[in-house]
């Protein structure tokens, strides 16, 4: 995969309303054998919204957080906000996509969706394979959602929420079947709250006590509950989140190690280097060189 020498920052794309509904928080996409916009090819970027795409037929490949996915027919591909995506190549496409923002999930009729495994994505999965039965079910629900989407009415939002709940619940069941070690975060409220705060504040807050204060818990109690509910200490979650973001920036940008360290809240670049090597076994510079050679 080619990485341009002029890449300095990973752009963040927001959901753009279409001309049909002008909805800022929910949008559908349809491709019927058409060639998608090629301007994003080979450009690392993030989306600040959720995206679920049912691929009926397509060719090409995309990368999500440094993992390549060759597009398969009758397959669901999905991403959550702020993951780094690179479209390596996309051929003519037959697909339907649904995009929605975190604000959409905060609406009263959509609140329950936030706890679904597919939205939480604890196993960091991005591909769901569909059987013939699954495909028929997904096609039927997508047709209903499309009909409501194209015909605004006073009941539109409730109907969209109802159909989307059915679709994402069905796909969440497939998710738990295909990712069998899913940890059922939705039934572990302390872990879920901790992870939500961690994703919001990992750049600024690096200590368990910081998150304990945000959650009105003692640091000891938070550590105990997180380890009980996930099998890993709270500090390990914090370190893993920092390493994930560091890997994204090392792979997808040409920012200096000092700039990356500062972006992640480290005031001392040498300490960041030691931290990264301790957690991964290699220095940040070696990681950047090795992974870029590997994914050429």
LUMNUGU-986738 format. One record per residue: chain; x, y, z of N, C-alpha, C in turn; residue in three letters; residue number from 1. Coordinates in steps of 0.02 Angstrom, whole numbers, plus 50000, padded with zeros to 5 digits. Layout:
// LUMNUGU-986738
A,X,Y,Z,X,Y,Z,X,Y,Z,ALA,NUM
...
This chain:
// LUMNUGU-986738
A,50043,49940,50000,50000,50000,50000,50044,50062,50000,UNK,1
A,50032,50107,49955,50071,50169,49950,50050,50218,50004,UNK,2
A,50101,50249,50034,50089,50301,50083,50124,50364,50059,UNK,3
A,50087,50416,50043,50115,50477,50016,50162,50511,50065,UNK,4
A,50215,50542,50039,50263,50575,50082,50237,50639,50112,UNK,5
A,50181,50665,50086,50156,50729,50110,50101,50722,50162,UNK,6
A,50088,50660,50185,50036,50650,50235,50062,50675,50302,UNK,7
A,50027,50722,50332,50048,50748,50396,49996,50736,50450,UNK,8
A,49932,50737,50432,49879,50725,50480,49827,50681,50447,UNK,9
A,49792,50643,50488,49738,50601,50463,49673,50642,50465,UNK,10
A,49645,50659,50407,49584,50700,50407,49525,50662,50437,UNK,11
A,49479,50699,50466,49418,50671,50494,49359,50694,50452,UNK,12
A,49320,50647,50425,49263,50663,50383,49199,50658,50425,UNK,13
A,49158,50710,50420,49093,50710,50454,49039,50687,50406,UNK,14
A,48983,50667,50435,48926,50645,50394,48896,50704,50357,UNK,15
A,48892,50699,50292,48865,50753,50251,48793,50737,50232,UNK,16
A,48746,50782,50246,48675,50769,50228,48668,50763,50152,UNK,17
A,48620,50723,50131,48607,50718,50059,48551,50767,50040,UNK,18
A,48535,50769,49975,48485,50817,49951,48413,50792,49962,UNK,19
A,48407,50728,49982,48340,50700,49990,48310,50719,50058,UNK,20
A,48348,50710,50111,48320,50720,50178,48353,50778,50216,UNK,21
A,48414,50796,50197,48452,50848,50233,48464,50829,50306,UNK,22
A,48460,50765,50321,48470,50741,50390,48544,50741,50407,UNK,23
A,48563,50775,50461,48633,50781,50480,48658,50721,50520,UNK,24
A,48612,50678,50541,48632,50623,50586,48619,50554,50559,UNK,25
A,48585,50548,50502,48569,50482,50474,48569,50488,50399,UNK,26
A,48601,50441,50366,48603,50443,50293,48608,50373,50264,UNK,27
A,48579,50363,50205,48585,50300,50168,48624,50312,50104,UNK,28
A,48659,50261,50083,48698,50262,50021,48678,50202,49978,UNK,29
A,48672,50213,49913,48655,50158,49867,48701,50160,49807,UNK,30
A,48729,50103,49790,48769,50097,49730,48742,50038,49690,UNK,31
A,48728,50049,49627,48700,49997,49583,48747,49988,49524,UNK,32
A,48804,49957,49536,48852,49945,49482,48892,50007,49464,UNK,33
A,48889,50057,49507,48925,50119,49493,48994,50118,49525,UNK,34
A,49036,50163,49502,49104,50169,49528,49104,50223,49581,UNK,35
A,49121,50206,49644,49121,50257,49697,49172,50312,49684,UNK,36
A,49167,50365,49722,49214,50420,49718,49285,50395,49730,UNK,37
A,49328,50408,49682,49397,50383,49686,49444,50432,49721,UNK,38
A,49418,50490,49740,49462,50541,49769,49490,50521,49837,UNK,39
A,49457,50473,49872,49481,50452,49938,49531,50395,49934,UNK,40
A,49544,50367,49874,49588,50310,49869,49657,50327,49897,UNK,41
A,49683,50281,49937,49751,50284,49965,49761,50343,50012,UNK,42
A,49706,50374,50034,49711,50429,50082,49686,50405,50150,UNK,43
A,49731,50397,50198,49708,50378,50265,49660,50432,50293,UNK,44
A,49605,50410,50321,49557,50458,50349,49517,50424,50404,UNK,45
A,49483,50465,50443,49437,50441,50495,49368,50467,50479,UNK,46
A,49318,50432,50502,49249,50456,50499,49225,50466,50570,UNK,47
A,49188,50520,50582,49164,50532,50650,49093,50504,50659,UNK,48
A,49076,50453,50621,49010,50422,50624,49016,50347,50613,UNK,49
A,48962,50311,50628,48958,50239,50617,48938,50226,50544,UNK,50
A,48967,50175,50514,48951,50158,50445,48943,50082,50439,UNK,51
A,48885,50061,50412,48871,49991,50399,48854,49984,50325,UNK,52
A,48890,49941,50290,48880,49934,50218,48868,49860,50202,UNK,53
A,48812,49847,50168,48797,49781,50143,48823,49777,50071,UNK,54
A,48875,49737,50060,48904,49728,49994,48870,49670,49959,UNK,55
A,48833,49685,49907,48803,49631,49867,48855,49602,49819,UNK,56
A,48892,49648,49787,48944,49627,49740,48994,49684,49735,UNK,57
A,49058,49667,49738,49109,49719,49733,49177,49686,49724,UNK,58
A,49224,49727,49704,49293,49706,49702,49335,49760,49735,UNK,59
A,49393,49741,49759,49436,49790,49789,49456,49773,49860,UNK,60
A,49490,49820,49891,49515,49808,49958,49516,49873,49997,UNK,61
A,49504,49868,50062,49512,49925,50106,49548,49903,50170,UNK,62
A,49577,49952,50204,49613,49939,50266,49577,49975,50322,UNK,63
A,49567,49940,50378,49537,49970,50437,49585,49958,50495,UNK,64
A,49612,50012,50522,49662,50007,50575,49717,49957,50558,UNK,65
A,49745,49964,50498,49803,49927,50475,49789,49854,50459,UNK,66
A,49725,49834,50457,49707,49766,50438,49673,49768,50369,UNK,67
A,49697,49730,50320,49667,49732,50254,49605,49687,50249,UNK,68
A,49555,49711,50213,49494,49673,50200,49480,49673,50125,UNK,69
A,49485,49615,50094,49465,49608,50025,49389,49600,50023,UNK,70
A,49355,49644,49988,49282,49646,49990,49252,49582,49962,UNK,71
A,49205,49553,49999,49171,49492,49979,49098,49506,49964,UNK,72
A,49068,49466,49921,48997,49473,49905,48954,49451,49965,UNK,73
A,48894,49481,49970,48846,49463,50023,48879,49464,50092,UNK,74
A,48910,49521,50107,48947,49529,50170,48933,49599,50197,UNK,75
A,48930,49604,50263,48923,49669,50297,48992,49692,50319,UNK,76
A,49009,49755,50302,49069,49786,50328,49049,49846,50370,UNK,77
A,49083,49855,50427,49062,49909,50472,49122,49939,50508,UNK,78
A,49116,50004,50522,49167,50039,50560,49132,50083,50612,UNK,79
A,49168,50097,50665,49144,50142,50718,49185,50206,50714,UNK,80
A,49163,50260,50746,49197,50324,50738,49272,50322,50756,UNK,81
A,49310,50359,50715,49380,50376,50727,49429,50319,50714,UNK,82
A,49407,50265,50683,49456,50216,50659,49487,50243,50595,UNK,83
A,49548,50221,50581,49583,50245,50521,49568,50198,50463,UNK,84
A,49543,50226,50409,49521,50188,50351,49562,50209,50290,UNK,85
A,49583,50160,50251,49615,50175,50187,49582,50131,50133,UNK,86
A,49556,50163,50082,49528,50126,50025,49584,50113,49976,UNK,87
A,49605,50051,49972,49661,50032,49929,49639,50032,49856,UNK,88
A,49583,49999,49843,49554,49997,49776,49481,49977,49782,UNK,89
A,49439,50010,49743,49367,49994,49744,49344,49990,49671,UNK,90
A,49316,49933,49653,49289,49924,49585,49215,49944,49585,UNK,91
A,49181,49929,49531,49110,49942,49528,49074,49907,49585,UNK,92
A,49024,49940,49611,48997,49922,49676,48921,49916,49674,UNK,93
A,48896,49861,49702,48824,49853,49714,48817,49848,49790,UNK,94
A,48789,49899,49821,48787,49898,49894,48735,49947,49920,UNK,95
A,48718,49939,49985,48677,49987,50022,48713,50001,50088,UNK,96
A,48721,50064,50104,48754,50083,50165,48709,50125,50210,UNK,97
A,48720,50119,50275,48685,50160,50325,48737,50193,50368,UNK,98
A,48732,50258,50376,48778,50296,50418,48738,50336,50469,UNK,99
A,48764,50339,50530,48732,50381,50581,48784,50403,50631,UNK,100
A,48769,50458,50664,48815,50489,50710,48804,50466,50782,UNK,101
A,48850,50483,50826,48841,50468,50897,48782,50507,50924,UNK,102
A,48769,50566,50896,48710,50605,50917,48646,50568,50901,UNK,103
A,48645,50533,50844,48586,50493,50826,48572,50441,50879,UNK,104
A,48625,50411,50906,48616,50360,50958,48591,50389,51024,UNK,105
A,48600,50454,51033,48578,50485,51095,48504,50503,51095,UNK,106
A,48472,50501,51036,48401,50515,51033,48363,50462,51073,UNK,107
A,48310,50483,51105,48274,50438,51151,48255,50371,51120,UNK,108
A,48230,50374,51058,48206,50312,51026,48264,50267,51005,UNK,109
A,48326,50292,51006,48383,50253,50983,48431,50234,51040,UNK,110
A,48415,50254,51101,48462,50247,51156,48484,50175,51167,UNK,111
A,48439,50127,51158,48456,50057,51171,48507,50030,51122,UNK,112
A,48514,50061,51064,48561,50036,51014,48633,50040,51038,UNK,113
A,48647,50089,51082,48716,50099,51104,48746,50038,51139,UNK,114
A,48703,49996,51168,48727,49939,51206,48735,49875,51164,UNK,115
A,48717,49878,51100,48723,49818,51059,48796,49800,51046,UNK,116
A,48812,49735,51044,48881,49715,51031,48909,49744,50966,UNK,117
A,48867,49750,50916,48891,49777,50852,48914,49849,50858,UNK,118
A,48881,49888,50901,48899,49957,50912,48959,49962,50959,UNK,119
A,48959,49922,51012,49015,49921,51058,49078,49893,51025,UNK,120
A,49069,49843,50983,49123,49811,50946,49183,49794,50990,UNK,121
A,49173,49754,51043,49228,49739,51088,49283,49697,51057,UNK,122
A,49268,49659,51004,49319,49617,50972,49352,49651,50913,UNK,123
A,49336,49715,50902,49367,49753,50848,49358,49717,50781,UNK,124
A,49297,49693,50768,49282,49660,50705,49254,49710,50655,UNK,125
A,49259,49693,50591,49235,49739,50539,49202,49703,50480,UNK,126
A,49193,49638,50486,49166,49599,50430,49119,49545,50457,UNK,127
A,49058,49543,50430,49009,49492,50449,48989,49454,50386,UNK,128
A,49001,49389,50386,48983,49348,50330,48910,49327,50337,UNK,129
A,48872,49328,50282,48800,49314,50283,48785,49249,50246,UNK,130
A,48741,49209,50276,48715,49151,50241,48660,49174,50192,UNK,131
A,48633,49129,50154,48578,49146,50109,48517,49171,50148,UNK,132
A,48504,49140,50205,48448,49163,50247,48461,49232,50276,UNK,133
A,48523,49243,50299,48542,49309,50325,48534,49362,50271,UNK,134
A,48557,49347,50212,48554,49395,50157,48482,49414,50142,UNK,135
A,48437,49366,50141,48367,49380,50127,48337,49425,50181,UNK,136
A,48355,49412,50244,48329,49452,50299,48355,49524,50293,UNK,137
A,48420,49531,50282,48450,49598,50277,48421,49636,50218,UNK,138
A,48413,49603,50162,48383,49637,50103,48313,49663,50119,UNK,139
A,48273,49622,50153,48205,49642,50169,48203,49703,50215,UNK,140
A,48245,49703,50268,48245,49759,50315,48273,49822,50281,UNK,141
A,48325,49814,50240,48353,49872,50206,48302,49903,50158,UNK,142
A,48261,49862,50127,48208,49888,50082,48158,49929,50122,UNK,143
A,48141,49906,50182,48093,49943,50224,48124,50009,50248,UNK,144
A,48187,50006,50268,48221,50067,50290,48225,50117,50233,UNK,145
A,48242,50094,50174,48248,50138,50116,48181,50171,50101,UNK,146
A,48127,50134,50103,48061,50161,50089,48044,50217,50138,UNK,147
A,48057,50207,50203,48044,50258,50252,48089,50319,50242,UNK,148
A,48152,50305,50226,48201,50358,50217,48182,50406,50161,UNK,149
A,48154,50378,50109,48138,50419,50049,48070,50453,50053,UNK,150
A,48031,50439,50106,47964,50468,50112,47956,50499,50182,UNK,151
A,47981,50560,50191,47976,50593,50257,47904,50600,50280,UNK,152
A,47894,50590,50344,47828,50599,50375,47839,50609,50450,UNK,153
A,47784,50623,50485,47792,50632,50557,47812,50568,50593,UNK,154
A,47803,50511,50561,47821,50448,50591,47889,50422,50567,UNK,155
A,47921,50460,50524,47982,50434,50493,48035,50414,50543,UNK,156
A,48051,50458,50591,48105,50443,50638,48091,50382,50680,UNK,157
A,48028,50375,50701,48010,50316,50742,48015,50252,50700,UNK,158
A,47993,50255,50638,47996,50196,50595,48069,50178,50579,UNK,159
A,48110,50228,50564,48180,50215,50551,48214,50184,50612,UNK,160
A,48198,50211,50671,48228,50184,50732,48206,50112,50743,UNK,161
A,48142,50098,50730,48116,50029,50740,48150,49979,50693,UNK,162
A,48153,49997,50629,48184,49952,50581,48259,49945,50593,UNK,163
A,48291,50000,50611,48363,49997,50623,48378,49955,50685,UNK,164
A,48335,49959,50735,48343,49917,50795,48340,49843,50776,UNK,165
A,48291,49825,50735,48286,49755,50712,48348,49734,50674,UNK,166
A,48370,49776,50627,48429,49759,50587,48491,49751,50629,UNK,167
A,48506,49800,50672,48567,49797,50711,48565,49744,50765,UNK,168
A,48505,49728,50790,48499,49673,50838,48513,49607,50804,UNK,169
A,48487,49599,50744,48499,49538,50705,48574,49531,50691,UNK,170
A,48605,49585,50669,48677,49583,50653,48719,49573,50716,UNK,171
A,48695,49599,50772,48731,49588,50835,48731,49514,50854,UNK,172
A,48676,49481,50840,48674,49408,50854,48726,49373,50810,UNK,173
A,48730,49392,50746,48781,49363,50703,48851,49379,50729,UNK,174
A,48859,49439,50753,48924,49461,50780,48946,49415,50836,UNK,175
A,48901,49401,50884,48919,49359,50941,48932,49287,50920,UNK,176
A,48901,49266,50864,48913,49198,50838,48980,49194,50802,UNK,177
A,48996,49246,50764,49057,49244,50725,49119,49265,50764,UNK,178
A,49109,49304,50817,49163,49321,50862,49146,49290,50929,UNK,179
A,49160,49226,50935,49133,49187,50991,49162,49205,51059,UNK,180
A,49219,49241,51061,49247,49261,51125,49225,49330,51144,UNK,181
A,49172,49355,51114,49144,49421,51131,49130,49424,51206,UNK,182
A,49149,49482,51236,49150,49484,51310,49087,49514,51341,UNK,183
A,49035,49525,51301,48970,49547,51328,48977,49609,51372,UNK,184
A,49011,49659,51344,49023,49721,51380,48958,49754,51403,UNK,185
A,48904,49745,51364,48841,49779,51379,48815,49759,51448,UNK,186
A,48832,49699,51472,48809,49677,51538,48860,49691,51593,UNK,187
A,48909,49734,51578,48961,49751,51626,48965,49827,51628,UNK,188
A,48921,49859,51666,48914,49932,51662,48976,49971,51682,UNK,189
A,49012,49948,51733,49072,49985,51754,49124,49983,51698,UNK,190
A,49135,49925,51668,49182,49919,51612,49160,49962,51553,UNK,191
A,49095,49961,51539,49070,50000,51483,49080,50075,51495,UNK,192
A,49065,50098,51555,49074,50169,51571,49148,50189,51569,UNK,193
A,49190,50145,51595,49262,50158,51594,49288,50163,51523,UNK,194
A,49268,50117,51480,49292,50118,51411,49267,50179,51374,UNK,195
A,49206,50201,51388,49179,50261,51356,49221,50322,51376,UNK,196
A,49236,50329,51441,49277,50385,51464,49348,50380,51436,UNK,197
A,49373,50320,51431,49441,50310,51405,49445,50333,51332,UNK,198
A,49396,50315,51292,49397,50336,51222,49391,50412,51215,UNK,199
A,49358,50444,51263,49352,50517,51261,49416,50553,51283,UNK,200
A,49453,50523,51329,49504,50562,51365,49573,50529,51367,UNK,201
A,49586,50478,51326,49650,50442,51332,49710,50486,51318,UNK,202
A,49701,50538,51278,49758,50582,51264,49778,50623,51326,UNK,203
A,49730,50643,51364,49743,50687,51421,49754,50649,51486,UNK,204
A,49719,50593,51495,49718,50558,51559,49751,50489,51552,UNK,205
A,49804,50477,51590,49842,50415,51583,49841,50373,51647,UNK,206
A,49807,50395,51699,49809,50358,51762,49739,50332,51780,UNK,207
A,49737,50275,51814,49674,50246,51835,49636,50294,51881,UNK,208
A,49672,50329,51923,49640,50376,51970,49602,50431,51934,UNK,209
A,49627,50451,51874,49593,50503,51835,49523,50479,51815,UNK,210
A,49519,50418,51792,49454,50391,51769,49409,50374,51829,UNK,211
A,49439,50353,51883,49400,50341,51944,49365,50404,51966,UNK,212
A,49400,50461,51962,49369,50525,51981,49311,50542,51935,UNK,213
A,49319,50529,51870,49265,50544,51822,49203,50501,51836,UNK,214
A,49214,50441,51862,49159,50394,51873,49136,50394,51946,UNK,215
A,49164,50439,51986,49146,50444,52057,49158,50378,52094,UNK,216
A,49215,50347,52080,49235,50285,52112,49305,50294,52141,UNK,217
A,49324,50251,52187,49393,50251,52209,49434,50214,52156,UNK,218
A,49498,50231,52153,49542,50200,52103,49546,50124,52115,UNK,219
A,49548,50103,52179,49551,50032,52194,49490,49995,52171,UNK,220
A,49431,50025,52183,49368,49991,52164,49363,49987,52088,UNK,221
A,49382,50041,52053,49379,50039,51980,49426,49986,51952,UNK,222
A,49486,49983,51978,49534,49932,51956,49507,49862,51966,UNK,223
A,49478,49850,52025,49451,49784,52042,49393,49766,51996,UNK,224
A,49347,49813,51983,49289,49798,51942,49308,49788,51868,UNK,225
A,49353,49829,51843,49374,49822,51773,49409,49755,51762,UNK,226
A,49452,49737,51809,49486,49673,51801,49437,49614,51807,UNK,227
A,49389,49620,51851,49340,49567,51859,49296,49560,51796,UNK,228
A,49279,49616,51765,49233,49616,51709,49268,49606,51641,UNK,229
A,49334,49615,51638,49368,49608,51574,49426,49559,51575,UNK,230
A,49451,49543,51635,49509,49499,51640,49575,49536,51634,UNK,231
A,49571,49603,51625,49632,49643,51618,49628,49702,51666,UNK,232
A,49684,49722,51697,49684,49780,51741,49665,49843,51703,UNK,233
A,49638,49892,51739,49618,49955,51707,49677,49989,51675,UNK,234
A,49736,49987,51706,49794,50020,51677,49813,49988,51611,UNK,235
A,49801,49924,51603,49816,49890,51540,49770,49916,51484,UNK,236
A,49707,49928,51501,49662,49958,51452,49687,50026,51429,UNK,237
A,49710,50066,51477,49735,50133,51461,49796,50128,51416,UNK,238
A,49842,50085,51433,49903,50077,51393,49886,50050,51323,UNK,239
A,49841,50002,51319,49823,49975,51253,49791,50027,51208,UNK,240
A,49750,50071,51238,49718,50124,51198,49770,50173,51171,UNK,241
A,49819,50191,51213,49873,50234,51191,49915,50202,51135,UNK,242
A,49929,50137,51143,49968,50102,51092,49930,50098,51026,UNK,243
A,49865,50085,51029,49826,50082,50968,49831,50148,50930,UNK,244
A,49822,50204,50965,49825,50269,50931,49895,50283,50907,UNK,245
A,49945,50264,50946,50014,50275,50924,50028,50236,50860,UNK,246
A,50005,50174,50856,50015,50135,50795,49981,50167,50735,UNK,247
A,49920,50192,50746,49885,50226,50691,49926,50284,50665,UNK,248
A,49951,50325,50710,49988,50385,50690,50055,50368,50659,UNK,249
A,50089,50318,50685,50153,50297,50658,50145,50269,50587,UNK,250
A,50091,50233,50576,50080,50200,50512,50053,50249,50460,UNK,251
A,50007,50291,50480,49969,50331,50431,49992,50403,50424,UNK,252
A,50039,50426,50465,50062,50495,50459,50138,50496,50456,UNK,253
A,50164,50553,50437,50236,50565,50440,50254,50611,50498,UNK,254
A,50209,50617,50547,50224,50657,50606,50287,50629,50640,UNK,255
A,50327,50674,50666,50387,50652,50702,50368,50616,50766,UNK,256
A,50414,50577,50793,50401,50542,50856,50385,50591,50912,UNK,257
A,50418,50648,50911,50404,50700,50961,50334,50726,50954,UNK,258
A,50310,50737,50892,50242,50762,50880,50190,50710,50902,UNK,259
A,50204,50647,50888,50157,50594,50908,50155,50588,50984,UNK,260
A,50213,50592,51015,50215,50589,51088,50175,50645,51119,UNK,261
A,50182,50705,51093,50146,50763,51119,50071,50755,51107,UNK,262
A,50052,50730,51048,49981,50720,51032,49949,50672,51081,UNK,263
A,49987,50624,51105,49960,50572,51150,49968,50591,51224,UNK,264
A,49990,50652,51237,49993,50675,51306,50058,50661,51341,UNK,265
A,50111,50642,51305,50176,50630,51335,50217,50694,51328,UNK,266
A,50240,50722,51383,50280,50783,51379,50352,50768,51361,UNK,267
A,50372,50706,51367,50441,50686,51355,50442,50631,51301,UNK,268
A,50472,50646,51243,50473,50598,51188,50513,50536,51206,UNK,269
A,50565,50544,51245,50605,50486,51264,50565,50438,51307,UNK,270
A,50522,50466,51351,50479,50422,51392,50429,50386,51348,UNK,271
A,50401,50421,51298,50355,50389,51251,50390,50331,51215,UNK,272
A,50453,50341,51194,50490,50287,51161,50497,50227,51207,UNK,273
A,50514,50239,51270,50522,50184,51317,50455,50149,51330,UNK,274
A,50402,50189,51337,50335,50161,51348,50314,50117,51290,UNK,275
A,50323,50141,51229,50303,50103,51170,50342,50037,51165,UNK,276
A,50408,50040,51177,50448,49979,51173,50430,49930,51228,UNK,277
A,50415,49956,51287,50395,49912,51342,50331,49875,51326,UNK,278
A,50283,49909,51294,50219,49879,51280,50218,49835,51217,UNK,279
A,50263,49850,51169,50260,49814,51105,50322,49773,51090,UNK,280
A,50378,49788,51123,50439,49752,51110,50483,49784,51057,UNK,281
A,50459,49837,51024,50498,49872,50974,50492,49947,50986,UNK,282
A,50540,49985,50959,50537,50057,50966,50486,50085,50916,UNK,283
A,50461,50145,50927,50414,50175,50878,50445,50180,50809,UNK,284
A,50508,50199,50804,50540,50206,50738,50544,50138,50703,UNK,285
A,50562,50085,50740,50566,50019,50709,50497,49995,50688,UNK,286
A,50446,50009,50729,50378,49990,50711,50357,50023,50646,UNK,287
A,50369,50089,50640,50351,50125,50579,50386,50095,50518,UNK,288
A,50450,50084,50523,50488,50058,50466,50464,49988,50446,UNK,289
A,50455,49945,50495,50436,49876,50482,50367,49870,50452,UNK,290
A,50318,49905,50481,50249,49898,50456,50242,49929,50387,UNK,291
A,50274,49984,50373,50268,50014,50307,50299,49970,50253,UNK,292
A,50353,49935,50269,50382,49888,50221,50335,49828,50212,UNK,293
A,50306,49806,50266,50262,49747,50264,50201,49759,50221,UNK,294
A,50171,49821,50223,50108,49834,50190,50115,49870,50123,UNK,295
A,50177,49870,50096,50186,49901,50030,50146,49863,49978,UNK,296
